[in-house]
Amino acid sequence: MSLAGQNLKYLRKLRGLTQEEFATRLGIKRSLLGAYEEERADPRFEVLETVSDLFKVSLDELMRSDLSEQKGSYLAKRRAQKMAADKNEITFVPVKAAAGYLNGYADPEFIDELNTFTLPMLAPGNYRAFEIVGDSMMPTPSGSVIVGEKVDDMESVKNNQTYIVISRTEGVVYKRVMKNNRVKNKLTLVSDNPTYQPYTVNTDEVLELWQAQMILSKANVQTRWDVNQLAGLVSNLQEQVSSLKKKLN
Protein backbone atom coordinates (compact mmCIF):
# COMPACT_ATOMS: atom_id res chain seq x y z
CA MET A 1 0.00 0.00 0.00
CA SER A 2 1.36 3.46 -0.88
CA LEU A 3 2.08 5.78 2.04
CA ALA A 4 -0.45 8.33 0.75
CA GLY A 5 -3.23 5.75 0.51
CA GLN A 6 -2.23 4.22 3.84
CA ASN A 7 -2.32 7.63 5.52
CA LEU A 8 -5.74 8.44 4.06
CA LYS A 9 -7.10 5.23 5.53
CA TYR A 10 -5.39 5.85 8.89
CA LEU A 11 -6.67 9.43 9.19
CA ARG A 12 -10.19 8.42 8.16
CA LYS A 13 -10.35 5.73 10.84
CA LEU A 14 -8.73 8.02 13.40
CA ARG A 15 -11.58 10.51 12.86
CA GLY A 16 -14.14 7.66 12.97
CA LEU A 17 -15.46 8.30 9.46
CA THR A 18 -16.92 5.81 7.02
CA GLN A 19 -15.57 5.76 3.47
CA GLU A 20 -18.80 7.42 2.30
CA GLU A 21 -18.51 10.23 4.86
CA PHE A 22 -14.82 10.81 4.15
CA ALA A 23 -15.33 10.74 0.38
CA THR A 24 -18.06 13.38 0.73
CA ARG A 25 -15.70 15.66 2.64
CA LEU A 26 -13.05 15.19 -0.03
CA GLY A 27 -15.51 15.81 -2.86
CA ILE A 28 -14.88 12.44 -4.52
CA LYS A 29 -16.79 9.17 -5.01
CA ARG A 30 -16.59 6.47 -2.33
CA SER A 31 -15.32 3.98 -4.92
CA LEU A 32 -12.40 6.29 -5.76
CA LEU A 33 -11.49 6.63 -2.09
CA GLY A 34 -11.57 2.83 -1.85
CA ALA A 35 -9.19 2.62 -4.79
CA TYR A 36 -6.80 5.03 -3.06
CA GLU A 37 -6.88 3.07 0.21
CA GLU A 38 -6.43 -0.26 -1.59
CA GLU A 39 -3.55 1.04 -3.73
CA ARG A 40 -5.44 0.59 -6.98
CA ALA A 41 -4.92 4.28 -7.76
CA ASP A 42 -2.71 7.11 -6.55
CA PRO A 43 -4.49 9.99 -4.78
CA ARG A 44 -4.71 13.13 -6.90
CA PHE A 45 -2.73 16.14 -5.69
CA GLU A 46 -5.87 18.23 -5.06
CA VAL A 47 -7.27 15.41 -2.88
CA LEU A 48 -4.07 15.35 -0.83
CA GLU A 49 -4.28 19.15 -0.50
CA THR A 50 -7.79 18.81 0.93
CA VAL A 51 -6.65 16.10 3.38
CA SER A 52 -3.72 18.31 4.37
CA ASP A 53 -6.12 21.18 5.15
CA LEU A 54 -8.57 18.94 7.04
CA PHE A 55 -6.02 17.27 9.29
CA LYS A 56 -3.38 20.02 9.46
CA VAL A 57 -0.58 17.79 8.22
CA SER A 58 1.90 18.72 5.52
CA LEU A 59 1.83 17.21 2.04
CA ASP A 60 5.32 15.90 2.68
CA GLU A 61 4.09 13.99 5.74
CA LEU A 62 1.13 12.58 3.80
CA MET A 63 3.26 11.29 0.95
CA ARG A 64 6.51 10.29 2.70
CA SER A 65 5.73 9.41 6.33
CA ASP A 66 3.74 6.57 7.86
CA LEU A 67 1.47 8.49 10.23
CA SER A 68 0.29 5.30 11.93
CA GLU A 69 3.87 4.71 13.17
CA GLN A 70 3.89 8.24 14.62
CA LYS A 71 0.54 7.88 16.38
CA GLY A 72 1.78 9.23 19.70
CA SER A 73 3.55 12.26 18.26
CA TYR A 74 0.78 12.95 15.76
CA LEU A 75 -1.95 12.91 18.41
CA ALA A 76 0.19 14.98 20.77
CA LYS A 77 0.72 17.52 18.00
CA ARG A 78 -3.03 17.70 17.30
CA ARG A 79 -3.76 18.06 21.02
CA ALA A 80 -1.30 20.95 21.30
CA GLN A 81 -2.84 22.61 18.24
CA LYS A 82 -6.30 22.38 19.77
CA MET A 83 -5.14 23.90 23.03
CA ALA A 84 -3.37 26.71 21.19
CA ALA A 85 -6.49 27.42 19.11
CA ASP A 86 -8.40 28.62 22.21
CA LYS A 87 -11.27 26.19 21.53
CA ASN A 88 -11.64 27.50 17.97
CA GLU A 89 -13.94 30.33 18.91
CA ILE A 90 -15.67 31.46 15.73
CA THR A 91 -16.71 35.10 15.45
CA PHE A 92 -20.12 35.47 13.80
CA VAL A 93 -20.75 38.36 11.39
CA PRO A 94 -24.52 38.73 10.81
CA VAL A 95 -25.91 40.61 7.81
CA LYS A 96 -26.68 43.66 9.92
CA ALA A 97 -22.99 43.92 10.88
CA ALA A 98 -21.63 43.39 7.35
CA ALA A 99 -21.43 47.09 6.47
CA GLY A 100 -19.57 47.92 9.66
CA TYR A 101 -17.27 44.95 9.14
CA LEU A 102 -15.59 46.66 6.17
CA ASN A 103 -14.24 49.31 8.55
CA GLY A 104 -13.94 47.17 11.68
CA TYR A 105 -12.56 43.85 10.38
CA ALA A 106 -9.10 44.68 11.77
CA ASP A 107 -10.36 46.47 14.90
CA PRO A 108 -10.16 44.15 17.96
CA GLU A 109 -12.80 46.21 19.79
CA PHE A 110 -15.28 45.84 16.91
CA ILE A 111 -14.61 42.08 16.63
CA ASP A 112 -15.00 41.64 20.40
CA GLU A 113 -18.52 43.07 20.18
CA LEU A 114 -19.63 40.28 17.84
CA ASN A 115 -21.03 36.97 19.12
CA THR A 116 -18.94 33.80 19.00
CA PHE A 117 -19.60 30.05 18.93
CA THR A 118 -17.61 26.83 18.57
CA LEU A 119 -17.84 23.77 16.33
CA PRO A 120 -16.04 20.68 17.69
CA MET A 121 -15.69 19.02 14.29
CA LEU A 122 -13.37 21.71 12.93
CA ALA A 123 -9.60 21.25 13.00
CA PRO A 124 -7.57 23.99 14.74
CA GLY A 125 -7.44 27.18 12.70
CA ASN A 126 -8.54 30.79 12.37
CA TYR A 127 -12.25 30.79 11.52
CA ARG A 128 -15.02 33.34 11.04
CA ALA A 129 -18.70 32.90 10.14
CA PHE A 130 -20.72 35.13 7.83
CA GLU A 131 -24.47 35.23 7.21
CA ILE A 132 -25.37 35.46 3.52
CA VAL A 133 -28.55 36.65 1.83
CA GLY A 134 -29.86 36.37 -1.70
CA ASP A 135 -30.08 33.60 -4.29
CA SER A 136 -26.79 34.06 -6.15
CA MET A 137 -25.31 30.92 -4.57
CA MET A 138 -28.36 28.70 -4.81
CA PRO A 139 -28.94 25.91 -3.94
CA THR A 140 -27.30 27.30 -0.77
CA PRO A 141 -30.34 29.08 0.71
CA SER A 142 -30.46 32.72 1.70
CA GLY A 143 -29.84 33.14 5.42
CA SER A 144 -27.21 30.40 5.56
CA VAL A 145 -24.11 30.90 7.68
CA ILE A 146 -20.79 30.18 5.96
CA VAL A 147 -17.92 29.21 8.25
CA GLY A 148 -14.63 30.16 6.61
CA GLU A 149 -10.97 29.64 7.45
CA LYS A 150 -8.67 32.63 7.02
CA VAL A 151 -6.52 32.71 3.89
CA ASP A 152 -3.34 34.67 4.57
CA ASP A 153 -1.63 34.13 1.24
CA MET A 154 -3.34 34.99 -2.06
CA GLU A 155 -1.15 32.40 -3.79
CA SER A 156 -2.86 29.62 -1.80
CA VAL A 157 -6.29 30.41 -3.28
CA LYS A 158 -7.65 27.34 -5.06
CA ASN A 159 -9.59 27.61 -8.30
CA ASN A 160 -13.32 26.88 -8.23
CA GLN A 161 -13.45 26.73 -4.42
CA THR A 162 -15.94 28.83 -2.46
CA TYR A 163 -14.78 31.79 -0.37
CA ILE A 164 -16.15 34.69 1.60
CA VAL A 165 -14.51 37.64 -0.15
CA ILE A 166 -14.23 40.95 1.71
CA SER A 167 -13.43 43.80 -0.68
CA ARG A 168 -13.69 47.58 -0.71
CA THR A 169 -15.74 47.52 -3.91
CA GLU A 170 -18.13 44.60 -3.33
CA GLY A 171 -18.33 44.37 0.47
CA VAL A 172 -18.95 40.89 1.92
CA VAL A 173 -19.80 38.30 -0.76
CA TYR A 174 -19.83 34.51 -0.95
CA LYS A 175 -18.59 33.25 -4.34
CA ARG A 176 -16.51 30.71 -6.17
CA VAL A 177 -13.11 32.17 -6.92
CA MET A 178 -11.18 31.69 -10.14
CA LYS A 179 -7.63 32.89 -10.64
CA ASN A 180 -6.33 34.00 -14.01
CA ASN A 181 -2.71 32.89 -14.29
CA ARG A 182 -2.14 35.46 -17.03
CA VAL A 183 -3.49 38.34 -14.97
CA LYS A 184 -1.95 38.14 -11.51
CA ASN A 185 -3.80 41.04 -9.91
CA LYS A 186 -7.41 39.97 -10.55
CA LEU A 187 -9.83 37.38 -9.20
CA THR A 188 -12.98 36.26 -10.99
CA LEU A 189 -15.98 35.74 -8.70
CA VAL A 190 -18.55 33.22 -9.91
CA SER A 191 -22.06 32.52 -8.58
CA ASP A 192 -23.47 28.99 -8.36
CA ASN A 193 -26.71 30.42 -9.75
CA PRO A 194 -25.85 30.87 -13.46
CA THR A 195 -28.36 33.70 -13.89
CA TYR A 196 -25.72 35.88 -12.22
CA GLN A 197 -22.78 36.82 -14.44
CA PRO A 198 -19.20 36.38 -13.18
CA TYR A 199 -17.24 39.54 -12.43
CA THR A 200 -13.69 40.45 -11.47
CA VAL A 201 -12.13 42.26 -8.53
CA ASN A 202 -8.60 43.59 -8.18
CA THR A 203 -6.57 41.75 -5.57
CA ASP A 204 -5.47 45.05 -4.05
CA GLU A 205 -9.15 45.75 -3.30
CA VAL A 206 -9.49 42.47 -1.36
CA LEU A 207 -9.28 43.04 2.39
CA GLU A 208 -9.80 39.44 3.53
CA LEU A 209 -10.43 35.96 2.13
CA TRP A 210 -12.06 33.14 4.10
CA GLN A 211 -12.21 29.69 2.48
CA ALA A 212 -15.59 28.08 3.12
CA GLN A 213 -15.37 25.03 5.41
CA MET A 214 -18.97 24.51 6.52
CA ILE A 215 -22.46 25.74 5.63
CA LEU A 216 -24.98 26.08 8.46
CA SER A 217 -28.63 26.48 7.53
CA LYS A 218 -31.99 26.09 9.21
CA ALA A 219 -33.61 22.66 9.20
CA ASN A 220 -36.58 22.02 6.91
CA VAL A 221 -35.78 25.01 4.72
CA GLN A 222 -36.24 24.10 1.07
CA THR A 223 -34.80 26.21 -1.70
CA ARG A 224 -37.53 27.00 -4.19
CA TRP A 225 -37.19 28.31 -7.72
CA ASP A 226 -40.08 30.25 -9.20
CA VAL A 227 -41.07 30.05 -12.88
CA ASN A 228 -39.28 33.29 -13.78
CA GLN A 229 -36.06 32.11 -12.15
CA LEU A 230 -36.18 28.80 -14.01
CA ALA A 231 -36.90 30.56 -17.29
CA GLY A 232 -34.00 32.92 -16.72
CA LEU A 233 -31.76 29.99 -15.82
CA VAL A 234 -32.62 28.10 -19.03
CA SER A 235 -32.16 31.25 -21.13
CA ASN A 236 -28.80 31.95 -19.55
CA LEU A 237 -27.60 28.38 -20.13
CA GLN A 238 -28.71 28.57 -23.77
CA GLU A 239 -26.72 31.77 -24.24
CA GLN A 240 -23.65 30.17 -22.70
CA VAL A 241 -23.97 27.10 -24.95
CA SER A 242 -24.38 29.31 -28.03
CA SER A 243 -21.33 31.34 -27.03
CA LEU A 244 -19.25 28.17 -26.58
CA LYS A 245 -20.37 26.84 -29.98
CA LYS A 246 -19.31 30.09 -31.66
CA LYS A 247 -15.89 29.91 -30.01
CA LEU A 248 -15.44 26.29 -31.07
CA ASN A 249 -16.44 27.08 -34.65
C-alpha positions as a printed Julia matrix, in Angstrom:
249×3 Matrix{Float64}:
   0.0    0.0     0.0
   1.36   3.46   -0.88
   2.08   5.78    2.04
  -0.45   8.33    0.75
  -3.23   5.75    0.51
  -2.23   4.22    3.84
  -2.32   7.63    5.52
  -5.74   8.44    4.06
  -7.1    5.23    5.53
  -5.39   5.85    8.89
  -6.67   9.43    9.19
 -10.19   8.42    8.16
 -10.35   5.73   10.84
  -8.73   8.02   13.4
 -11.58  10.51   12.86
 -14.14   7.66   12.97
 -15.46   8.3     9.46
 -16.92   5.81    7.02
 -15.57   5.76    3.47
 -18.8    7.42    2.3
 -18.51  10.23    4.86
 -14.82  10.81    4.15
 -15.33  10.74    0.38
 -18.06  13.38    0.73
 -15.7   15.66    2.64
 -13.05  15.19   -0.03
 -15.51  15.81   -2.86
 -14.88  12.44   -4.52
 -16.79   9.17   -5.01
 -16.59   6.47   -2.33
 -15.32   3.98   -4.92
 -12.4    6.29   -5.76
 -11.49   6.63   -2.09
 -11.57   2.83   -1.85
  -9.19   2.62   -4.79
  -6.8    5.03   -3.06
  -6.88   3.07    0.21
  -6.43  -0.26   -1.59
  -3.55   1.04   -3.73
  -5.44   0.59   -6.98
  -4.92   4.28   -7.76
  -2.71   7.11   -6.55
  -4.49   9.99   -4.78
  -4.71  13.13   -6.9
  -2.73  16.14   -5.69
  -5.87  18.23   -5.06
  -7.27  15.41   -2.88
  -4.07  15.35   -0.83
  -4.28  19.15   -0.5
  -7.79  18.81    0.93
  -6.65  16.1     3.38
  -3.72  18.31    4.37
  -6.12  21.18    5.15
  -8.57  18.94    7.04
  -6.02  17.27    9.29
  -3.38  20.02    9.46
  -0.58  17.79    8.22
   1.9   18.72    5.52
   1.83  17.21    2.04
   5.32  15.9     2.68
   4.09  13.99    5.74
   1.13  12.58    3.8
   3.26  11.29    0.95
   6.51  10.29    2.7
   5.73   9.41    6.33
   3.74   6.57    7.86
   1.47   8.49   10.23
   0.29   5.3    11.93
   3.87   4.71   13.17
   3.89   8.24   14.62
   0.54   7.88   16.38
   1.78   9.23   19.7
   3.55  12.26   18.26
   0.78  12.95   15.76
  -1.95  12.91   18.41
   0.19  14.98   20.77
   0.72  17.52   18.0
  -3.03  17.7    17.3
  -3.76  18.06   21.02
  -1.3   20.95   21.3
  -2.84  22.61   18.24
  -6.3   22.38   19.77
  -5.14  23.9    23.03
  -3.37  26.71   21.19
  -6.49  27.42   19.11
  -8.4   28.62   22.21
 -11.27  26.19   21.53
 -11.64  27.5    17.97
 -13.94  30.33   18.91
 -15.67  31.46   15.73
 -16.71  35.1    15.45
 -20.12  35.47   13.8
 -20.75  38.36   11.39
 -24.52  38.73   10.81
 -25.91  40.61    7.81
 -26.68  43.66    9.92
 -22.99  43.92   10.88
 -21.63  43.39    7.35
 -21.43  47.09    6.47
 -19.57  47.92    9.66
 -17.27  44.95    9.14
 -15.59  46.66    6.17
 -14.24  49.31    8.55
 -13.94  47.17   11.68
 -12.56  43.85   10.38
  -9.1   44.68   11.77
 -10.36  46.47   14.9
 -10.16  44.15   17.96
 -12.8   46.21   19.79
 -15.28  45.84   16.91
 -14.61  42.08   16.63
 -15.0   41.64   20.4
 -18.52  43.07   20.18
 -19.63  40.28   17.84
 -21.03  36.97   19.12
 -18.94  33.8    19.0
 -19.6   30.05   18.93
 -17.61  26.83   18.57
 -17.84  23.77   16.33
 -16.04  20.68   17.69
 -15.69  19.02   14.29
 -13.37  21.71   12.93
  -9.6   21.25   13.0
  -7.57  23.99   14.74
  -7.44  27.18   12.7
  -8.54  30.79   12.37
 -12.25  30.79   11.52
 -15.02  33.34   11.04
 -18.7   32.9    10.14
 -20.72  35.13    7.83
 -24.47  35.23    7.21
 -25.37  35.46    3.52
 -28.55  36.65    1.83
 -29.86  36.37   -1.7
 -30.08  33.6    -4.29
 -26.79  34.06   -6.15
 -25.31  30.92   -4.57
 -28.36  28.7    -4.81
 -28.94  25.91   -3.94
 -27.3   27.3    -0.77
 -30.34  29.08    0.71
 -30.46  32.72    1.7
 -29.84  33.14    5.42
 -27.21  30.4     5.56
 -24.11  30.9     7.68
 -20.79  30.18    5.96
 -17.92  29.21    8.25
 -14.63  30.16    6.61
 -10.97  29.64    7.45
  -8.67  32.63    7.02
  -6.52  32.71    3.89
  -3.34  34.67    4.57
  -1.63  34.13    1.24
  -3.34  34.99   -2.06
  -1.15  32.4    -3.79
  -2.86  29.62   -1.8
  -6.29  30.41   -3.28
  -7.65  27.34   -5.06
  -9.59  27.61   -8.3
 -13.32  26.88   -8.23
 -13.45  26.73   -4.42
 -15.94  28.83   -2.46
 -14.78  31.79   -0.37
 -16.15  34.69    1.6
 -14.51  37.64   -0.15
 -14.23  40.95    1.71
 -13.43  43.8    -0.68
 -13.69  47.58   -0.71
 -15.74  47.52   -3.91
 -18.13  44.6    -3.33
 -18.33  44.37    0.47
 -18.95  40.89    1.92
 -19.8   38.3    -0.76
 -19.83  34.51   -0.95
 -18.59  33.25   -4.34
 -16.51  30.71   -6.17
 -13.11  32.17   -6.92
 -11.18  31.69  -10.14
  -7.63  32.89  -10.64
  -6.33  34.0   -14.01
  -2.71  32.89  -14.29
  -2.14  35.46  -17.03
  -3.49  38.34  -14.97
  -1.95  38.14  -11.51
  -3.8   41.04   -9.91
  -7.41  39.97  -10.55
  -9.83  37.38   -9.2
 -12.98  36.26  -10.99
 -15.98  35.74   -8.7
 -18.55  33.22   -9.91
 -22.06  32.52   -8.58
 -23.47  28.99   -8.36
 -26.71  30.42   -9.75
 -25.85  30.87  -13.46
 -28.36  33.7   -13.89
 -25.72  35.88  -12.22
 -22.78  36.82  -14.44
 -19.2   36.38  -13.18
 -17.24  39.54  -12.43
 -13.69  40.45  -11.47
 -12.13  42.26   -8.53
  -8.6   43.59   -8.18
  -6.57  41.75   -5.57
  -5.47  45.05   -4.05
  -9.15  45.75   -3.3
  -9.49  42.47   -1.36
  -9.28  43.04    2.39
  -9.8   39.44    3.53
 -10.43  35.96    2.13
 -12.06  33.14    4.1
 -12.21  29.69    2.48
 -15.59  28.08    3.12
 -15.37  25.03    5.41
 -18.97  24.51    6.52
 -22.46  25.74    5.63
 -24.98  26.08    8.46
 -28.63  26.48    7.53
 -31.99  26.09    9.21
 -33.61  22.66    9.2
 -36.58  22.02    6.91
 -35.78  25.01    4.72
 -36.24  24.1     1.07
 -34.8   26.21   -1.7
 -37.53  27.0    -4.19
 -37.19  28.31   -7.72
 -40.08  30.25   -9.2
 -41.07  30.05  -12.88
 -39.28  33.29  -13.78
 -36.06  32.11  -12.15
 -36.18  28.8   -14.01
 -36.9   30.56  -17.29
 -34.0   32.92  -16.72
 -31.76  29.99  -15.82
 -32.62  28.1   -19.03
 -32.16  31.25  -21.13
 -28.8   31.95  -19.55
 -27.6   28.38  -20.13
 -28.71  28.57  -23.77
 -26.72  31.77  -24.24
 -23.65  30.17  -22.7
 -23.97  27.1   -24.95
 -24.38  29.31  -28.03
 -21.33  31.34  -27.03
 -19.25  28.17  -26.58
 -20.37  26.84  -29.98
 -19.31  30.09  -31.66
 -15.89  29.91  -30.01
 -15.44  26.29  -31.07
 -16.44  27.08  -34.65
